[in-house]
């Protein structure tokens, strides 16, 4: 398995896609019922294959990730060959994970208590593997508004 198996909730929300996946392997409802009853290892294998396929599709589409902690925000732009990162840190008692702290940051992006760091690096491993690792560490897929906003501030 390349990534991790989807959660039960994720699998339930992808019920139709999973049925199509099984059908593409010529496994109908009756066959799947039999497999579940008689071959739990094959069930796990099919779930793992489907999960990897779903993750691969999602990860291929990821362009931006945001990771918030109490006094630090990491913003990532995930390009084909490299990843760009903006780190925002504060020395004030602002909690970026709370609405008030986040709103304060947006209203005061040039405050003296804020430090910005930027960097770019080529992926050490396969792109999707590194993006998946960031997601597993708490990064959220985003549309990139924050990255682009702070990128324009840090280069001006």
Secondary structure as UniProt FT lines:
FT   HELIX           8..13
FT   HELIX           15..24
FT   TURN            25..26
FT   HELIX           29..38
FT   HELIX           40..61
FT   STRAND          64..68
FT   STRAND          72..78
FT   STRAND          82..90
FT   TURN            96..97
FT   HELIX           99..107
FT   TURN            109..110
FT   TURN            112..113
FT   STRAND          114..122
FT   HELIX           127..136
FT   TURN            137..138
FT   STRAND          140..142
FT   HELIX           145..154
//
